[in-house]
Amino acid sequence: MTESPFKAETPIRVLIADDQPLVRRGLSLILSPDPSFEVVGEAEDGARAVDLARRLRPDVVVMDIRMPVLDGVAATAELAAAVPTCRVLALSTFDMDEYVVGALRAGAYGFLPKDSSPEDLSAAIRTVHAGEAAVAPRLLTRLISTYVRSPRDTRPAPTGLGELTPREVEVWRLMATGLDNTEIARALDLSLSTVKNYITSIFDKLAVRDRAQAVIAAYESGLVTARAAAGERPE
């Protein structure tokens, strides 16, 4: 029998971390029937999640933010250092949760409210597995502008801030006010591919990994404020 030249896609290995057994089981039951996912373990707290991730090497950890022993923010920071190939999708009961900003700053690739649909969960896991930020731009800006304390706090200015060109600063500012790539391209009369190139350069120069961290840096540096962001979003 001739072997098919097409190989089945490797499933995304997922670790679920939540202190509520029913939530863990529910998430597992959502993902397990889909052959593109493989649930490799469940953890009841952040410390257990870090331990299992070190041993099982999942692709994505679906991480509840508020857990005992070690919360999701601290666990995310440990995973970012110890298992950098593992990407964290933070879960929160509330859309507006300052712990979510802490998780994004610590290294989470995105976050999802717990009342999201199964389809949203699957899509978010695929997004973070691809190395992209799974947070809607408008929600990301609203969240960060609410909880990130800007200007001139004790945090140092982002690395490479002085290396940005004037056009990159403008793209960064529009990104931080909640515009997606298409809206930035329209606002600056640029092609979408050019905007993507600018954003890649911004990430490199600021030494940030994704859109979420770039937006956090914009607020911390004072490039934008919550008032300015609210006034500059298009209708």
C-alpha positions as YAML, in Angstrom:
chain: A
units: angstrom
residues:
- id: 1
  name: MET
  ca: [0.00, 0.00, 0.00]
- id: 2
  name: THR
  ca: [1.42, 3.39, -0.99]
- id: 3
  name: GLU
  ca: [1.82, 5.79, 1.92]
- id: 4
  name: SER
  ca: [-0.04, 9.06, 1.47]
- id: 5
  name: PRO
  ca: [2.27, 12.04, 0.98]
- id: 6
  name: PHE
  ca: [-0.02, 14.09, 3.22]
- id: 7
  name: LYS
  ca: [0.55, 13.82, 6.96]
- id: 8
  name: ALA
  ca: [-2.09, 14.54, 9.55]
- id: 9
  name: GLU
  ca: [-1.63, 17.88, 11.26]
- id: 10
  name: THR
  ca: [-0.03, 17.53, 14.69]
- id: 11
  name: PRO
  ca: [-2.61, 18.39, 17.35]
- id: 12
  name: ILE
  ca: [-2.04, 21.36, 19.65]
- id: 13
  name: ARG
  ca: [-1.06, 20.04, 23.07]
- id: 14
  name: VAL
  ca: [-3.09, 21.86, 25.74]
- id: 15
  name: LEU
  ca: [-2.70, 22.00, 29.52]
- id: 16
  name: ILE
  ca: [-5.70, 23.30, 31.49]
- id: 17
  name: ALA
  ca: [-5.12, 25.12, 34.79]
- id: 18
  name: ASP
  ca: [-8.11, 26.11, 36.95]
- id: 19
  name: ASP
  ca: [-8.86, 25.62, 40.64]
- id: 20
  name: GLN
  ca: [-12.46, 24.56, 39.91]
- id: 21
  name: PRO
  ca: [-12.78, 20.87, 38.90]
- id: 22
  name: LEU
  ca: [-15.99, 21.49, 36.95]
- id: 23
  name: VAL
  ca: [-14.35, 24.23, 34.89]
- id: 24
  name: ARG
  ca: [-11.33, 22.02, 34.14]
- id: 25
  name: ARG
  ca: [-13.56, 19.16, 33.10]
- id: 26
  name: GLY
  ca: [-15.80, 21.42, 31.03]
- id: 27
  name: LEU
  ca: [-12.85, 22.88, 29.12]
- id: 28
  name: SER
  ca: [-11.46, 19.42, 28.53]
- id: 29
  name: LEU
  ca: [-14.80, 18.16, 27.23]
- id: 30
  name: ILE
  ca: [-14.97, 21.11, 24.82]
- id: 31
  name: LEU
  ca: [-11.50, 20.50, 23.39]
- id: 32
  name: SER
  ca: [-11.07, 16.71, 23.49]
- id: 33
  name: PRO
  ca: [-13.51, 15.79, 20.68]
- id: 34
  name: ASP
  ca: [-11.63, 18.05, 18.27]
- id: 35
  name: PRO
  ca: [-8.70, 16.12, 16.73]
- id: 36
  name: SER
  ca: [-6.73, 19.36, 16.35]
- id: 37
  name: PHE
  ca: [-6.35, 19.51, 20.15]
- id: 38
  name: GLU
  ca: [-4.85, 17.11, 22.67]
- id: 39
  name: VAL
  ca: [-5.49, 17.83, 26.35]
- id: 40
  name: VAL
  ca: [-2.30, 16.56, 27.98]
- id: 41
  name: GLY
  ca: [-3.04, 17.47, 31.60]
- id: 42
  name: GLU
  ca: [-5.04, 19.41, 34.16]
- id: 43
  name: ALA
  ca: [-3.75, 21.47, 37.10]
- id: 44
  name: GLU
  ca: [-5.63, 22.79, 40.12]
- id: 45
  name: ASP
  ca: [-3.29, 25.69, 40.90]
- id: 46
  name: GLY
  ca: [-0.48, 27.71, 39.37]
- id: 47
  name: ALA
  ca: [2.33, 25.79, 41.01]
- id: 48
  name: ARG
  ca: [0.98, 22.51, 39.69]
- id: 49
  name: ALA
  ca: [0.57, 24.09, 36.23]
- id: 50
  name: VAL
  ca: [4.24, 25.11, 36.15]
- id: 51
  name: ASP
  ca: [5.33, 21.65, 37.31]
- id: 52
  name: LEU
  ca: [3.21, 19.87, 34.70]
- id: 53
  name: ALA
  ca: [4.28, 22.25, 31.93]
- id: 54
  name: ARG
  ca: [7.94, 21.57, 32.71]
- id: 55
  name: ARG
  ca: [7.34, 17.84, 32.36]
- id: 56
  name: LEU
  ca: [4.69, 17.65, 29.64]
- id: 57
  name: ARG
  ca: [5.84, 20.54, 27.44]
- id: 58
  name: PRO
  ca: [2.37, 21.59, 26.19]
- id: 59
  name: ASP
  ca: [2.03, 24.03, 23.32]
- id: 60
  name: VAL
  ca: [-0.60, 26.12, 25.13]
- id: 61
  name: VAL
  ca: [-1.61, 26.49, 28.77]
- id: 62
  name: VAL
  ca: [-5.16, 27.70, 29.35]
- id: 63
  name: MET
  ca: [-4.54, 29.47, 32.66]
- id: 64
  name: ASP
  ca: [-7.08, 30.77, 35.15]
- id: 65
  name: ILE
  ca: [-5.80, 34.06, 36.56]
- id: 66
  name: ARG
  ca: [-7.06, 33.70, 40.13]
- id: 67
  name: MET
  ca: [-5.89, 30.45, 41.70]
- id: 68
  name: PRO
  ca: [-4.51, 29.37, 45.10]
- id: 69
  name: VAL
  ca: [-0.91, 28.48, 45.95]
- id: 70
  name: LEU
  ca: [0.45, 30.36, 42.92]
- id: 71
  name: ASP
  ca: [-1.85, 32.65, 40.96]
- id: 72
  name: GLY
  ca: [-2.01, 32.74, 37.18]
- id: 73
  name: VAL
  ca: [0.11, 35.89, 36.88]
- id: 74
  name: ALA
  ca: [3.03, 34.44, 38.84]
- id: 75
  name: ALA
  ca: [2.66, 31.09, 37.09]
- id: 76
  name: THR
  ca: [2.73, 32.80, 33.69]
- id: 77
  name: ALA
  ca: [5.95, 34.62, 34.60]
- id: 78
  name: GLU
  ca: [7.57, 31.36, 35.69]
- id: 79
  name: LEU
  ca: [6.48, 29.60, 32.50]
- id: 80
  name: ALA
  ca: [7.77, 32.43, 30.30]
- id: 81
  name: ALA
  ca: [11.20, 31.93, 31.86]
- id: 82
  name: ALA
  ca: [11.25, 28.16, 32.29]
- id: 83
  name: VAL
  ca: [9.27, 26.94, 29.26]
- id: 84
  name: PRO
  ca: [9.39, 29.76, 26.68]
- id: 85
  name: THR
  ca: [7.98, 27.55, 23.92]
- id: 86
  name: CYS
  ca: [4.77, 27.16, 25.93]
- id: 87
  name: ARG
  ca: [2.20, 29.91, 25.30]
- id: 88
  name: VAL
  ca: [-0.31, 31.02, 27.90]
- id: 89
  name: LEU
  ca: [-3.94, 31.92, 27.25]
- id: 90
  name: ALA
  ca: [-5.24, 33.62, 30.40]
- id: 91
  name: LEU
  ca: [-8.80, 33.06, 31.59]
- id: 92
  name: SER
  ca: [-10.75, 35.55, 33.68]
- id: 93
  name: THR
  ca: [-14.26, 35.70, 35.08]
- id: 94
  name: PHE
  ca: [-14.42, 39.39, 34.17]
- id: 95
  name: ASP
  ca: [-13.59, 41.33, 30.97]
- id: 96
  name: MET
  ca: [-12.04, 44.10, 33.04]
- id: 97
  name: ASP
  ca: [-9.55, 42.50, 35.41]
- id: 98
  name: GLU
  ca: [-6.27, 44.08, 36.47]
- id: 99
  name: TYR
  ca: [-4.81, 40.59, 36.92]
- id: 100
  name: VAL
  ca: [-5.18, 40.08, 33.17]
- id: 101
  name: VAL
  ca: [-2.89, 43.05, 32.51]
- id: 102
  name: GLY
  ca: [-0.41, 41.48, 34.93]
- id: 103
  name: ALA
  ca: [-0.59, 38.22, 33.01]
- id: 104
  name: LEU
  ca: [-0.07, 39.97, 29.65]
- id: 105
  name: ARG
  ca: [2.90, 41.83, 31.08]
- id: 106
  name: ALA
  ca: [4.25, 38.57, 32.50]
- id: 107
  name: GLY
  ca: [4.12, 36.86, 29.12]
- id: 108
  name: ALA
  ca: [0.58, 35.64, 28.35]
- id: 109
  name: TYR
  ca: [-0.24, 35.74, 24.65]
- id: 110
  name: GLY
  ca: [-3.87, 36.63, 25.18]
- id: 111
  name: PHE
  ca: [-6.87, 36.35, 27.42]
- id: 112
  name: LEU
  ca: [-10.43, 35.10, 27.23]
- id: 113
  name: PRO
  ca: [-13.42, 35.77, 29.52]
- id: 114
  name: LYS
  ca: [-14.80, 32.57, 31.03]
- id: 115
  name: ASP
  ca: [-18.22, 33.18, 29.51]
- id: 116
  name: SER
  ca: [-16.81, 32.94, 25.99]
- id: 117
  name: SER
  ca: [-18.21, 30.40, 23.56]
- id: 118
  name: PRO
  ca: [-16.50, 27.07, 22.78]
- id: 119
  name: GLU
  ca: [-15.78, 28.44, 19.31]
- id: 120
  name: ASP
  ca: [-14.04, 31.47, 20.81]
- id: 121
  name: LEU
  ca: [-11.96, 29.21, 23.05]
- id: 122
  name: SER
  ca: [-10.82, 27.05, 20.14]
- id: 123
  name: ALA
  ca: [-10.01, 30.10, 18.03]
- id: 124
  name: ALA
  ca: [-8.05, 31.77, 20.84]
- id: 125
  name: ILE
  ca: [-5.95, 28.64, 21.45]
- id: 126
  name: ARG
  ca: [-5.12, 28.43, 17.75]
- id: 127
  name: THR
  ca: [-4.23, 32.13, 17.71]
- id: 128
  name: VAL
  ca: [-1.80, 32.01, 20.63]
- id: 129
  name: HIS
  ca: [-0.32, 28.76, 19.30]
- id: 130
  name: ALA
  ca: [0.46, 30.68, 16.09]
- id: 131
  name: GLY
  ca: [2.32, 33.27, 18.17]
- id: 132
  name: GLU
  ca: [-0.25, 36.03, 17.89]
- id: 133
  name: ALA
  ca: [-2.04, 38.01, 20.59]
- id: 134
  name: ALA
  ca: [-5.54, 36.69, 21.26]
- id: 135
  name: VAL
  ca: [-7.11, 39.92, 22.48]
- id: 136
  name: ALA
  ca: [-9.44, 42.11, 20.44]
- id: 137
  name: PRO
  ca: [-7.68, 45.48, 19.88]
- id: 138
  name: ARG
  ca: [-10.54, 47.55, 21.34]
- id: 139
  name: LEU
  ca: [-10.82, 45.36, 24.45]
- id: 140
  name: LEU
  ca: [-7.04, 45.31, 24.87]
- id: 141
  name: THR
  ca: [-6.88, 49.11, 24.84]
- id: 142
  name: ARG
  ca: [-9.83, 49.50, 27.20]
- id: 143
  name: LEU
  ca: [-8.35, 46.99, 29.61]
- id: 144
  name: ILE
  ca: [-4.84, 48.42, 29.60]
- id: 145
  name: SER
  ca: [-5.95, 52.05, 29.76]
- id: 146
  name: THR
  ca: [-7.98, 51.19, 32.85]
- id: 147
  name: TYR
  ca: [-5.26, 49.43, 34.81]
- id: 148
  name: VAL
  ca: [-1.85, 50.50, 33.49]
- id: 149
  name: ARG
  ca: [-0.52, 53.47, 35.39]
- id: 150
  name: SER
  ca: [1.25, 55.75, 32.98]
- id: 151
  name: PRO
  ca: [3.34, 58.35, 32.81]
- id: 152
  name: ARG
  ca: [6.43, 58.60, 34.74]
- id: 153
  name: ASP
  ca: [5.90, 55.77, 37.16]
- id: 154
  name: THR
  ca: [8.82, 53.77, 38.45]
- id: 155
  name: ARG
  ca: [9.07, 51.57, 35.38]
- id: 156
  name: PRO
  ca: [11.96, 52.33, 33.04]
- id: 157
  name: ALA
  ca: [11.29, 53.55, 29.50]
- id: 158
  name: PRO
  ca: [10.97, 50.70, 26.98]
- id: 159
  name: THR
  ca: [14.22, 49.47, 25.49]
- id: 160
  name: GLY
  ca: [14.91, 51.00, 22.08]
- id: 161
  name: LEU
  ca: [12.38, 53.81, 22.43]
- id: 162
  name: GLY
  ca: [14.81, 56.30, 20.88]
- id: 163
  name: GLU
  ca: [15.41, 54.03, 17.89]
- id: 164
  name: LEU
  ca: [11.86, 54.33, 16.55]
- id: 165
  name: THR
  ca: [11.36, 56.43, 13.44]
- id: 166
  name: PRO
  ca: [8.62, 59.11, 13.46]
- id: 167
  name: ARG
  ca: [6.43, 56.87, 11.29]
- id: 168
  name: GLU
  ca: [6.93, 53.91, 13.65]
- id: 169
  name: VAL
  ca: [5.96, 56.10, 16.61]
- id: 170
  name: GLU
  ca: [2.76, 57.07, 14.80]
- id: 171
  name: VAL
  ca: [1.91, 53.44, 14.02]
- id: 172
  name: TRP
  ca: [2.64, 52.52, 17.65]
- id: 173
  name: ARG
  ca: [0.39, 55.35, 18.90]
- id: 174
  name: LEU
  ca: [-2.51, 54.28, 16.69]
- id: 175
  name: MET
  ca: [-2.04, 50.65, 17.74]
- id: 176
  name: ALA
  ca: [-2.23, 51.75, 21.38]
- id: 177
  name: THR
  ca: [-5.48, 53.66, 20.83]
- id: 178
  name: GLY
  ca: [-7.19, 50.45, 19.73]
- id: 179
  name: LEU
  ca: [-6.91, 50.47, 15.95]
- id: 180
  name: ASP
  ca: [-6.35, 47.16, 14.19]
- id: 181
  name: ASN
  ca: [-3.90, 46.82, 11.29]
- id: 182
  name: THR
  ca: [-6.50, 47.57, 8.62]
- id: 183
  name: GLU
  ca: [-7.62, 50.74, 10.42]
- id: 184
  name: ILE
  ca: [-4.01, 51.88, 10.85]
- id: 185
  name: ALA
  ca: [-3.39, 51.35, 7.15]
- id: 186
  name: ARG
  ca: [-6.46, 53.41, 6.29]
- id: 187
  name: ALA
  ca: [-5.59, 56.20, 8.74]
- id: 188
  name: LEU
  ca: [-2.03, 56.57, 7.42]
- id: 189
  name: ASP
  ca: [-2.82, 55.75, 3.76]
- id: 190
  name: LEU
  ca: [-0.45, 52.76, 3.81]
- id: 191
  name: SER
  ca: [-0.74, 49.22, 2.51]
- id: 192
  name: LEU
  ca: [-1.58, 46.50, 5.02]
- id: 193
  name: SER
  ca: [1.76, 44.77, 4.38]
- id: 194
  name: THR
  ca: [3.63, 48.02, 5.10]
- id: 195
  name: VAL
  ca: [1.80, 48.40, 8.42]
- id: 196
  name: LYS
  ca: [2.70, 44.83, 9.34]
- id: 197
  name: ASN
  ca: [6.36, 45.54, 8.55]
- id: 198
  name: TYR
  ca: [6.29, 48.64, 10.74]
- id: 199
  name: ILE
  ca: [4.73, 46.68, 13.59]
- id: 200
  name: THR
  ca: [7.37, 43.95, 13.34]
- id: 201
  name: SER
  ca: [10.09, 46.63, 13.51]
- id: 202
  name: ILE
  ca: [8.39, 48.26, 16.51]
- id: 203
  name: PHE
  ca: [8.29, 44.95, 18.37]
- id: 204
  name: ASP
  ca: [11.98, 44.36, 17.65]
- id: 205
  name: LYS
  ca: [13.10, 47.83, 18.72]
- id: 206
  name: LEU
  ca: [11.00, 47.91, 21.89]
- id: 207
  name: ALA
  ca: [11.99, 44.33, 22.76]
- id: 208
  name: VAL
  ca: [8.34, 43.36, 23.19]
- id: 209
  name: ARG
  ca: [6.88, 40.10, 22.03]
- id: 210
  name: ASP
  ca: [3.43, 41.05, 20.81]
- id: 211
  name: ARG
  ca: [0.72, 43.68, 20.47]
- id: 212
  name: ALA
  ca: [-0.39, 43.45, 24.09]
- id: 213
  name: GLN
  ca: [3.08, 44.20, 25.42]
- id: 214
  name: ALA
  ca: [3.52, 47.02, 22.88]
- id: 215
  name: VAL
  ca: [0.29, 48.66, 24.04]
- id: 216
  name: ILE
  ca: [1.28, 48.32, 27.69]
- id: 217
  name: ALA
  ca: [4.62, 49.97, 26.86]
- id: 218
  name: ALA
  ca: [2.81, 52.83, 25.10]
- id: 219
  name: TYR
  ca: [0.80, 53.65, 28.22]
- id: 220
  name: GLU
  ca: [3.74, 53.22, 30.58]
- id: 221
  name: SER
  ca: [5.91, 55.51, 28.46]
- id: 222
  name: GLY
  ca: [3.23, 58.20, 28.32]
- id: 223
  name: LEU
  ca: [2.91, 57.99, 24.51]
- id: 224
  name: VAL
  ca: [-0.85, 57.72, 24.98]
- id: 225
  name: THR
  ca: [-3.24, 58.23, 27.87]
- id: 226
  name: ALA
  ca: [-6.65, 56.74, 28.56]
- id: 227
  name: ARG
  ca: [-8.32, 60.05, 27.67]
- id: 228
  name: ALA
  ca: [-6.45, 60.37, 24.39]
- id: 229
  name: ALA
  ca: [-7.20, 56.77, 23.44]
- id: 230
  name: ALA
  ca: [-10.91, 57.23, 24.06]
- id: 231
  name: GLY
  ca: [-10.99, 60.33, 21.91]
- id: 232
  name: GLU
  ca: [-9.04, 58.94, 18.97]
- id: 233
  name: ARG
  ca: [-10.89, 55.73, 18.25]
- id: 234
  name: PRO
  ca: [-12.89, 55.86, 15.04]
- id: 235
  name: GLU
  ca: [-16.65, 55.53, 15.23]
...
